[in-house]
Each structure stands twice: as structure tokens, then as C-alpha cells.
């Protein structure tokens, strides 16, 4: 195996590290995504097409939730929502398997994810409006905004872990210096830079400050392979439980909560849960990240 092939294989293997992956992903969603990828590879369908098909699945779920009679609305909508998860997992796997990973693809994937959530929340807002009137829309907007913030925080936590432990980069490494909304230079100029900068700006504002962690980790890497591996091991031990705690903010649990709420007869239950309980979970997750960051810096300083 050549060096470049080995690196590519490692990135495929560690793109979803099992020690922090959700059980529902490991044993259910991702096996179906991999099976779908095997079917798609010979067809020439691109990862971006798969991302768009995911939006179609989410739109179908939204329509079922809002338009079908109960309880079929909950059950069939849930199946389409699961299909969205499968497609959402397949686009990245297809890109890695076919060597078509790119920052553009990552950005398109993110846009499609947000579009998918938008159509589902619009459907929930329509349903809630039938029950509580005009109050449904402020509640829906607050819940949707909360979802965007929670998703940015969780993805930042999870992807930062993958970066320091396995070297799997993401937009943060490609666009490290762009503040909120500021276009980036080079390949990230124009619209891509603007959107990427917005995403990172939000992620920085709702995640723990890991500036000191980054500086100390890079310092340990500069000392040599042994010191770098020791630092990575310490990072893994301290941040693995933090990432797992933050997984309560993942879309898996969101989808399950939507299903249970619609099955119970009212999406209002979910919208209130999203705007209250999950924001408290976000606050607790950021506190846990800050504690882990402080402990990591203290341990590395003590060992220096």
C-alpha cells in the first residue's frame, strides 16, 4: 500500500471513530449508509447528488408528518426521516471511497443539512399552528435557531476530537482565520468563504474556547512523535466522555424526539423540549468541554 493510499484508508477508517460514535449510528444508520454507497459507486452518482437526495427524504418526512392522518403521519414520517439519516451518512462515505472529498462538498453537505432541518421545522410549525395558533411560529423559530446552534456546537466538538486524535481535517483547518461572515482568501473566497466563515463564527461562539489547547497540542507535536502520541492519548482520555455527553445534541435523538412527539399527537411537545431541555444540555456540554480543556492544559504544563 502506498503512502497516499494508507493515509486515505486511515481517514476513511477514522472519519467516524467508534469510541465516540452513537450506538444508533454504529449498529443501524452507518451500516445502511455503507450498503447504499456500495450500490451508488458504480452508478456515477456524486456525493453532492446524495446530499440533495437527503433533502428530498427530509421533505418527504415533513410532508408525512404534516399531511398524513395520525398515526401514519408519525410512523411513515419517521421512516423517511431515517432515510434522511442514511443519505446524510452516505454522502461523506461516498466522497471518501471515491476520492472526491472537498471543502466545497463539505459546505454543500452542511447547507443541505440545514435545508433538511428547515423543511421539517416548517412542517412542525404548521402542525403546531393548528393547535396553539400564532404562538406556534415564535416557538418554532426559537426551536429552529436553537437547533442550528446546538448542531454547530456538537459538530465542532466531535470534529475537533477527530482532528486531534486522527488528523481528520474539516472546515476549521481549511478556514482557520475567517471571522463571522468575512470572505476568506484563495480557494475559500466569495460565497464559499462567506458561508464557511459564518459557520465557523457561530461554532466558535457556542463552543468551549480551546485556543490554549491548540497551542499546547501543537507544541507537543513539535517535540516529536512520542510526545505527540502522549498528548493525543491524554486528549482522548479527557475528551472522549465529553463528546459522548454532547451527543445528546445529535440529530439522532432529535429525530426520535420528533417521532415521539408526533406520535403523542402534538409537535408542541418537541418544540418546547428543543427550546428548553436541549439548550440546557448544550450549556452542560460546553461546561464539560471547558473543564476538559483546563485539565488538559494543566496536565501538559505539569509534564513539561
N, C-alpha and C positions, 0 to 999 in steps of 0.2 A: 504494500500500500504506500503510495507516495505521500509526501508531507502534506500537500494541499488536500489530498483525499482524506487523510487522517483528521485534519482539522475540521473538514466539512462533516465527517462522520461524528466527531465529538460534539459538534454544535447541534446536529440532529438529535443525538442521544440526550444531551443535557438541556435542550430547549424547554423541556418540562421536567425538572428534577423531581423524582418520585418522593423525596423526603418532605417536600412542601406542597405536593400536588393534592388536590381534593380527591377523596376516595371515589366520589361520583365520576370525576374525570378519569381517574386511573382505570377503573373497572367497567365503565359504561360508555361515557362520551368519547374518550380518545380512541378506544378500540374501534368504535363505529366510524370515527373520523379517518383512522388509518385504512379501514376497509374501503371507505369511499374514495380515498386517494388512490388506492390500487386500481379502482375502476376508472378513475379520471385520467391517470397518467397517459394511457395510450390514446386518449381522445384529443389531446392537444388543448383542452380547456385550461385557461390560465388561472393562476391564483386570484387575480383581481376579479375574474368572472365568478369564481367561487364566493368571494366576498359579497358581490352583488346578489348572487343567489341566496345568500344568507339573509339579506334584507327582504327578499321575496318571502322566505319562510317566516320571518318575523311579521311581515304584513299579513300573511295568511293567518297566523296566530291571533293577531289583533282583530281581524275581521271575525274570526270564530268566537273570540271572547265577547265581542260587542253585538254580533248579529244572530248567532245561533240560539235556539232555545236551551234553557238550562235542563239537565246538567251536561248536555252535549257540548255546550259552549266551553265549559271548563275542561272537559276531557279531550275533545278534539283540538282545542286551542293549545292545550298543554303538549300534545303530540307534535304540533307544528313548532312550538317553542323549543322542544327538544331537538327537532330537526335543525333549527337555527343554531343551537349549540354545536351540533355535528358539523355543519358547514363552517361555523366560526373556527372550529378546531382544524378543519381540513385545509383552509387556505394557506395557513402558515406551514403546515406539514408538506403540502404540495410544493410550495415555493422552495423549501429546503431540499426536498427529494429531487427536484428538477433543476436545482442550481439557479433559481430565479428570485432569490431574496433581494430586496432592495429597500432603501428608505422610502421610496415612493409607494411601494407596495404596503409597507408598514403603515404609512399615513392613510392610504386608501382603506386598509383594514379598519383603522380607527374611525374614519368617517362613516364607514358602513355600520360599524358597531353602534355609533351614536344615532345614526338614522334608524336603525332597528329599534333601539330603545324609544326613540321619539314616537314612532308609529304605534308601539304598544301602549305608551302612556297616553297618547291621544285617545285610543280606544277606551282605556280605563277612565279617562276624564269624561268621555261621552256617557259611559255607563254610570259613573258616579253622579253626573248631572241629572240623570233620570230619577235619582233617589234623593239628592240633597239640594238640587237646584244650582244656582250660580256659584254657591260656595265651593262647588266641586273644582272649579278651574284654578282659583288660588292654591287650593290644596294640591292639585295636580302639578302646577308649576313649581311649587316648593319641593314636592317629591322628586320631580324630574331633575331639578337643579341639584338636589341632594344626591341623586344617583350619579350624576356626572362628577361631582366632587369625590364621592366615595370610590368610584371606579378609578379615577386618576390616582388617588392615594393608594389603593390596593395594587394597581398595576405598577406604580413606582416602587413600592415595597418589594413586590415579587421580582420585578425585572432587575432591580438593583442587587438583590440577592444572587440572581443568575449571573450578573456581570462579575461580581467579586469572587464568586466561588467557581464558576465555569467559564468565564470570559465570553459569555454570550452578550453581544452588544445590543443596544436599542437606540432610539432617537436621542436619548440623553448623551450618548457618546458621540453621535454624529452632529449634534447641535448643542454643544455644551455651554455656549456663551450667550445665547439669544434670550433676552428678557421677554416678558409678556408682550406678544403682538409685534415684536420688532423683526423685520425681514432679515434672514441670515445671508451671509455671503456664499459665493461659489455655487455648488450644486443645490444648495438649500435656499437659493434666492427666490424672490417672488412669492407666489401663493403658497408654495410648499413651506418656505421659511416662515411665513406669517402664521400658518396653521400649526406647524411644528412648534414655533415659539409660544403660541398661545397654550398649547397642550402642556409644554414643559413649565410655563409660567404658573398655570393652575396647579400642576403636580408639586412644584416647589412650595407653593403657599399652603397646601393642605397636607404636606408630609413632614416628617421629622427632619430637622436640619442635620445633614450628615457631612457637612463641609470638613469638619475636623477628622471624621472617619476616613474620608477620601484622602486627605493629606497624609494621615498615618499609614494607611494601607499602601499608598504609592511609595512611601519612604521604606517600608518593609520590603516591598518588591525590589527596590533598588539595591538592597543589601545582598540579594542572592536568592537562589531557588529554595534553600532550606528555610530562610526567614520568611519568604513569601508564603510557603506552604503552611508554616506555623500560624501566620496571621490569618490565612484563609480558614484554617481549622477553627481558630478562635471565633472568627466571624460566623462560621457555620453554627457553632455551638450556641452562640448568643442570639443569633437572628432567626434560626430555624423555628423556634416556638413563636417568635413574633410574627413571622409570615403566616404561620398556621392560624394564629389568632386573628389576623387581618382577613383571613379567607372567609369570615362571616360576611364580608362585604362583596364577595364574588357574585357573579351573575347566576351561578348555580342555585344559590339559596334565594336569590331574588325571584327566579323563575318558579321555584317551589312555593314561595310565599304568594305569588300572584295566583297560581293554580288553586291553592287552598282558600284564598280569599274569594275568588270567583266561585269556587265550589260551595263555599259557605253562603253565597248569594249576594255578596256586595264587595266591589273593589275598594270601597272606602276603607275597609279594614287594612288592606295592603298599603294604601296611600298614607294613612296615619302611621302605620308601622315603619314605612320607609322614611318619613319625615322626622320621626322621634327616636325609635329604638335603634335604627341603623346609624343615625348621627351620633348617638351615644356610643355605639360600637366603634365608630370612626375616631371619636375623641379618645377612647380607651386604647385603640390600636396605635395612635400617634404617641401617646404617653409611653406605651411599651417600647416603641421604636427609640424614643429619646433615651429611655433607661438603658437599653441595649447599646446604643451608641456611646453613652458615657462610660459604661463598663468596659467596652472595647478599647476606647482611648486610654482609660486608666490602666488597663492590663498591659497594653503595648508600651505605655510610658514606663510602667514599673519594670518591664522586662528589658528596657533599653540599657 
